[in-house]
Amino acid sequence: MRQRLINGDSKRLENWSLINWRKAIKVVKNLRYRIFRARNLGNFRRLRRLQKLMLRSQSNLLLSIRQITQVNTGKRTAGIDKEVINTPQQRVKLFLEMANGTHKVKPTKRIYIPKSNGKKRPLGIPTVRDRVMQTVVKNLLEPEWEAVFEENSYGFRPGRSCADAIEQAFTRIAPTGKSEKGDSWVLDADISGFFDNISHSNIENSIGKVPGRELIKMWLKCGFMDKGTFNETIQGTPQGGAISPLLANIGLHGLETVVKAIPYRHPPTKNHPLGEKSRSGMGIIRYADDFIITANSKEYILEAKKVIEKWLLDRNLELSEEKTRIVHTEDGFDFLSFKLRTFKGKALFMPSKSKVLNFCQKIGEIVKSLNGAKQEAVISTLNPILRGFANYYRGGVSKETFSYIDYRVWQYLWRWAKRRHPYKAKNWIKAKYFHQVGTRSWVFAVNSKDRRNNSKLMQLFNVASTKIVRHIKVKGKRLSR
């Protein structure tokens, strides 16, 4: 099947570097905001007209090509057609072909990546042209749904992050006053094989008569090639596509509404002897297919679990028995690589122990793989990884963990240095690779030269020096432009 993209010829484009990207970005951002506003106002006639305009927008197509072929980390990953777009001339040719022609959806390429439990996660890699067109359709569909998505859904949404989900979970379990306790029971849930089993009919009914609907249906049913064999897809949305996370959120839209509709009465307290509702019932925090339900009573959690299981069954989904559990906040639970718990009347969240140990193991493997590399290369490789770890966990109780990470990294680097010079004294090795910088000793650093041949000190990022900064949670309804 073929879907017409644009009626008429596009303007002549000869030089990719001469495109006015600032203007293209402005055009797409303004269209996204107008779609968002039209949906907020309930003006569906204007909404569909703006979405058709976005589908035909040359600026949208240009930005989508740049996103897929230049920005994304998978830009060099080919689909079943083995096509990779990596030169300006190829991008110009791709734009002219997609703007003036038709788009034919092709099956995805099935690959498998290992999971932490030893199993493998299947990924479906679309062709470059499919990924570009998915980004085009995503830009018209996403702002419409951002206007109606539930407040406590944080996964794969613009302007939202794991930090927002963690902050909301902390807010639910934290005491709000001397007489008001936080939620003490948690349903830590995970949906089994969500991306592989979500019902196509549910997604299609949810999106309605949106422009590009036929393309979405073809992407859902395009099938995949696994070791040279074609396989049909009668359910699920392929992980690896640009539009798949958005479709996943659409498939789970309504879960929060169902949970909050469960009759809830706050347990009796000194100030509320009749058990009046003094806070917003049960809490739900969702990040993609991983979510938690919080309440002040285990009975409410059990009731919520039954309601959720029935709601998921209508979408051909079920909770994972292996990963779903009911816990008390004093025992703690893991959520998005953090461990949340209450201790002596206070709520805490800190890096998960298993994630910290896995991170240390990863650092050890990286340092070992750099045997024989120069010190500058080791520092350049480790600094982004260490900085990313510190930035992710700096909102929690992480100072002790950061110090532990620094100690483990020092162990790996000391072993690396001794392996390079097996016949040198330890004092000589220390003087060569570890230096005094300010008040800090044993700093893994080296004098290097920049492009202008100026000497500068290049040092390893110090995780323990990261300041703890509480994250400010995103507002419930907003559109990241």
N, C-alpha and C positions, 0 to 999 in steps of 0.2 A: 504493500500500500504506500501511496505517496501523499504528502501534505504540501500544499502550496504555501510558500513563505511570504513572498512579496509580489504584488502585482506591478508590473512595469519595470523599467530598467533603473539600476542604481547609478549614481554619479560615478564618473571615471575616477579610479583611485590608482595611482602609480607609485607613490612613495609612502611606505608605512611610517617613516620617521617624521613626515610632515603633517601628520594628523593632529588636529587641535584636540588633544585629550581632555584639556580642562573644560572645553565646551561640551564634549561628549558626556563627561561625567555629570556636568550640570543638568543637561537634558534628561538623563536617566534618573537622577536624583529627584528632580522636579516631578517627573511622571510618576515615580514611586510614591511620592508624598500625595499627589493628587488622587491616585488610586486608593491610598490609605484613607484619605479624608472622605472620598465618595462612599466608601464602605462604612465608615463611621456614621455618616449622615443617612445611610440607607438609600442612597440614590443609585439604584442598580442600573438604570439606563446609562447614566454617565459613567458608571464603573465599567461596564462592558465596552463602551466606546473608548475609554482610556486604555483598557487592556488590549484592544485591537490595535490601537496606536503604538503601544509598547511592543507588540509582536512584530509590527512592520518597521519599527524604528531602526535606522542604520546605525545610530549611536549605540543602541543596545547590542546590536550584532558585533560592532567593532570592539566594545568593551568585553563582551563575552569571549571573543577570539583571543583578546589579550589576556584575559583571566585564565583561560584554559591552556594556552600555548606559551605563556611567559611567566605568569605569577604562581600558579599552583605547583605544588611539589611533584605531582604526577604528570608534569608536562611532557616528560620523555617516555611515558608509558603508553604503548600502542594497544589498540583493540585487535579484533580478529582480522582487520584489514592491514595490520602492520604499518599503518600510516602514522608518522610523527611529523608535526609541523614545528620547525625550529629556526627558520630563516625569515627575514622580512618579506622576501619575494613569495615564499610559500603562504604567508599570512594574507598578503594582498590577493593572491590567487584564490585562497579559500573564501575570503570575503566576497569576491566577485561571483564565485560559483554559488555560494549560499544565498546571496542577495538576489540573484537573477534566476536561480533555478529552483528545483524542488528538493526536498529532503527525504531520503529513504532510511528508515530505521533498520539497523542491523542487530543481530544477537550480540550479547556481551561475551567476553572471554572470562572463563571461570578460573580463578586462582585460589590458593589456600594459604592462609597465614597462621602460624602457631599461636595458641592461646596459653594463658598461664597455667591452666589445668591439664595441659598435655594434649587437648583436642585441637582441631583446626577450624578456623573460621572461614567460610566461603565468601569470596568477593567476586562481584561481576564488574568487569572493566569494559565500559562502552567504548566505541570508536571515538576519535577526536571530534568528528563532526556531530555525533550524537551528544557528546558532552557540551559542545558549544551551544547546540540548540536547546539542551536542557537548561543551560544558564539563561538563555533568552526567555524561555517560558517561566523559569523561576522568578525572574524580575517582574513579571506581570502577576504571578500568582501569590508570591510571598507577601507584598504589602496588603493585599486583600485579607489574608488570613491573620496577619499581625494585628489587624483591627479587632479580631474576634477571639484570638487565642486566649486561653485561660491565664490568669495572673501568675500562677506558680509553676508554669512550665518554662524551663530554662535551657533545654538542650537544643543545639543546632538552630538557634534563633539570633538574628542580628542584634548586637548590643547587649547580649546576655552571656553569662559564663557559669562555670562551676562555682565560682566564688559567690555568685548571687544565690545559688541553690543551697550552699553550705550556710550562708548567713541566715536564710529563711529557716533552715532546719534548726539552727542555734536559737533563733527567736522563739520557735515553738516549744523547745524543751527548757528554755531559760525561765526562771521565776520572774514574774512581772511586779512583784511586791512582797511585803512581809506576809500577807495573808493569802496571796495568790501564787500557787505553784505552777510550773510549766507542765506540759504534757509529759507523762511518766512512762507511757507504753508506746512502742513503735512496731509497726509492720514493715519490715525491711524486705521489699518485694523486687522480683525481677521476672520479666516475661520470657518464657522459653521460646527460643528461635523466632523472635519477633519479626525480623526483616524477611525471614524465609516463609512465614505463615500468615502474615496479615492478609485479610480478604481484599481482593481486587474490587469487588462490588461495593464494599464499604467506602473505599477511597473514591471511586467513580461517582457514587451517589452524593458524597460530601462536596466534591468540587463543583458539581452542577454543570451548567452550560457555559463554562468559561472558555474563552478563545484559546485554542491549543489543546482542547480536550481530547481530540483524536490522537494527537501526538502522545499525550500522557498514556492513553489506553494502549498504544502500540509499544511504548517503553515497558509497560507492566507485563505485556504478553509476548515480548520479543524473543524470549528463550535465551539459552546460553550454550556455548561450545565448550565441552569438557573433554580434553584429550582426543580431539577430532570428531567427537560425537555430539550431535545437536540434541538438546533437551528442552522440552516445552516448559513454560512457567505458567501454571494455572493459579498460583497464589504467591504472595510475597512481593517485595520490591527489592531490586538488586542493590547490595551495598557496593559503593564505588561510583555510583552515578551522582552528578551534581544536584539533581532534583530529589534524590532518594530520601535525604534527611527531612526535607519539607513534607514529602508525602507521608513519611512515618509520623510526623507530628499531626498531620491532618487525620491519619487513621486513629490516633489516640485522643483526638480532641473530644471533650465531653467527660473524660474520666473524673476530673476535679468536680464538675457539676454533680455527677452521680454520687460521689463521696460526701459532698457537703449537703446533699439532700437527705441523707440518713438522719432520722430524728435523734437529736443529741441533747442531753441534759447534764449540766455540770454537776460533778459529785458534791454533796453537801460540805460546806466549810463553815467556819465560825461566822463569817460575814454574810454567807449565803446558806442559811439553814435549810431552805427548801430545795436546794440544788438548782438555783436559777442559772440561766445561761449567762455567764459573765465573760466569756471570750468566744471567739468565732468557731465553736464546735470542734470538729476534728480538722487537723491540718493535713495537707497533701503537698508534697514537693516532688516534682517529676523532672528528670533529666533524660530525655529520649525514652527508652524502655525501662529505665531504672528509676524506681520511685519509692518513697516512704510515706506511710500514713501514721500520724501521731494522735494520741488521745490520752485522757486521764484515767481510762479504765480498760482493762483487758477485754471486757465483754464487748465494748464498742469496737475494738480492733477485730475481734472474731466476727462480729456482725459485718463490719466493713469488708473483710476478706471474702465473705460469702457473696456480698453484692458485687464486688469487683470480679470475682470468678465468673459470675453469671453474665456480667457486662462484656467481659473478654470473650466468652464463649460465642456470643453473637458475631464476633469479628474473627472467629476461627483461631483464637489465641487462648493460652492458659499460663498460669503462674508456674515458674520453675520450682519444683519441690526441693531441688538441691540448694538453691540460693535464697529462697523465701523463708523467713523466720520471724517469730514474734519475740521481742526482747524488752526488758526493762531498761530504762535509761541509765540506771546505776551500773548495769553490766556493760553498757556501751554497745555501739554498733558501728560498722564501717559504711561510709557513704562517700562516693567519689574520691576515694583514696585518703579520706580523713576518718579519724575515729572520734565519734561524738559520745559524750557521756555526762552524767551529773555526779558530782562528788561533794559531799558535805554542803548540800544546798546550792551549789554553784554549777553552772553549765560550762563545759570545756569542749574544745575541739582541737585536735592535734594530728600530725601526720600518722597515717596508719603504719603499724610496725612492719607488716609484711611488705608494704610498698617501699619503706625505707631500706629494708634489707635487700629487696630486689634492685633498688637503685644503686646500692653499694656494689652489688655483684656486677651490675652493668658497667659501672665505672672501672672496676677491676679488670673486666674483659677488654675494655677500650684501651686502658693503659698497657695491658699485656700485648695487645695487637700493635702498639706503637714502639715495640722494642726495636732499637736501631734508628728511630726517628730523632730529629733534632728537638731540643728543648722548646724552641718556638712553636713547632708543630704540635707538641703535646699541650702546651698552654692554649693555643688557638682552638684545638679540638675540644678540650674540657671546659673552657670558660662559658660558652653558650649553654652547655648542658647543666652546669652547676648554677648558673644565673637563672635559668628557667625553673629549676627545682626550687630555688630560694623564693622566686617571685610567686610561684604557685602556693607555697605553704606559709608565706609571711603573714597571712591574716589570722593564723591560729597560735596556739601555745607551742611554739616551735624552736625556741632558743636552744634548749637542750639537744634537740634533734640536729640542729645546724652545727653545733659544736661536735657532735658525734660524726657527722658527715665529714667535717674538716679533718678529724683525726683519722678516719678510714682512708680518705684521699691521701693524706700524708703517708700512711703506711704503704699504699700502692706506689707512690712516687719514690719513696726511699728505696723500696725494693727494685724499682725501675733503674734508679741511679746506680745502685750497687751492682746490678747485672751488667751495666755498661762498662764498669771499671772493676772487674773482679780482683785485680792485684793492687788496687790503691787503698790507702788507709781511709778510715771513715772520716777523719777530720778533713782530709783532702776533698773527699766527695761532698761533704757538707759545705765547704768553702766554695766549691765550684757551682753547685746547684741551689743552695739555700742561703738566703741573705737576711740581713737586718734592714727592715723598712719601717722607719718611724719607731714606734714602740713595739712593733711585732718582730719576732725572730723566726727563724726557720721558714721564711717566705720563699716559695718556689718561684724564682724570677731569673731573668737574663737580660742583659743589655742588647738591644737590637736596633736596627736602622730602619727609618721610614723611607718613603719614596724620595724624599729630598736629601737622603743620606745623613739625616740628623739622628744622633744616638738617643734612645729613650729606653726606660726600664719597662720591660714586659713581664707582668706578674700574674700568678694564678688568682682567680676570683676567690675571695674569702667569704665563704657561705655564712660563717658565724657572725660576720659584721653586719648582716642584713637586719634592718630594723623591723620590728613587728608593727604592722599598720593594718588596722581594722578596715575591712572592705565596706564601702557604702553601697547598699543593695539598690539595684535598678528599680524604677517605678513600675507599677503593675502594667499600665498601658502606655506604650510609647513605640515609635518607629525610629530605628537607627538609619539615618539618611546617609 
